[in-house]
Amino acid sequence: IEEFVQEGNYDSDYYISNQLLPAVERIMQELGYSIEDLKQGGKQTRLLGF
C-alpha cells in the first residue's frame, strides 16, 4: 500500500471519519464518549491530574 500513498497525499479527515471512528465507536461509547466528543477533541489530562 505504501506505493499508493505518498507523504501528504491523503485526506486525513476522510480517513478519521470513515475508517477510524467507526472502528472505535462502540468501545468509546462504553467508556462514556460520543463520536462528537472524539471529533471535537479537547485538552488531554495529564497523568498527575488524576
C-alpha positions in Angstrom: 0.0 0.0 0.0 3.0 2.3 0.5 3.4 2.7 -3.2 -0.1 4.2 -3.5 0.2 6.8 -0.6 2.8 9.5 -0.8 3.5 11.7 2.2 0.9 14.4 2.5 -1.2 12.8 -0.3 -4.2 11.6 1.7 -7.3 13.1 3.2 -6.9 12.7 7.0 -10.4 13.9 7.7 -11.8 11.2 5.4 -9.7 8.5 7.0 -10.6 9.5 10.6 -14.3 9.8 9.8 -14.7 6.7 7.7 -12.1 4.3 9.0 -11.0 5.1 12.5 -14.2 6.5 14.2 -16.5 3.6 13.1 -13.9 1.1 14.3 -13.7 2.6 17.9 -17.2 4.0 18.3 -18.7 1.1 20.4 -15.6 0.9 22.6 -15.6 4.6 23.3 -19.4 4.7 24.0 -18.8 2.1 26.7 -16.2 4.4 28.2 -18.7 7.3 28.1 -17.6 9.2 25.0 -19.6 10.0 21.9 -18.4 10.3 18.4 -18.9 14.1 18.7 -16.6 14.1 21.8 -13.9 12.4 19.8 -14.4 14.8 16.8 -14.2 17.9 19.0 -11.0 16.8 20.7 -10.1 18.8 23.7 -7.3 19.1 26.2 -5.7 15.9 27.3 -5.5 15.3 31.0 -2.0 15.0 32.4 -1.1 11.9 34.4 -0.6 13.9 37.5 -4.1 15.4 37.1 -5.7 12.1 38.4 
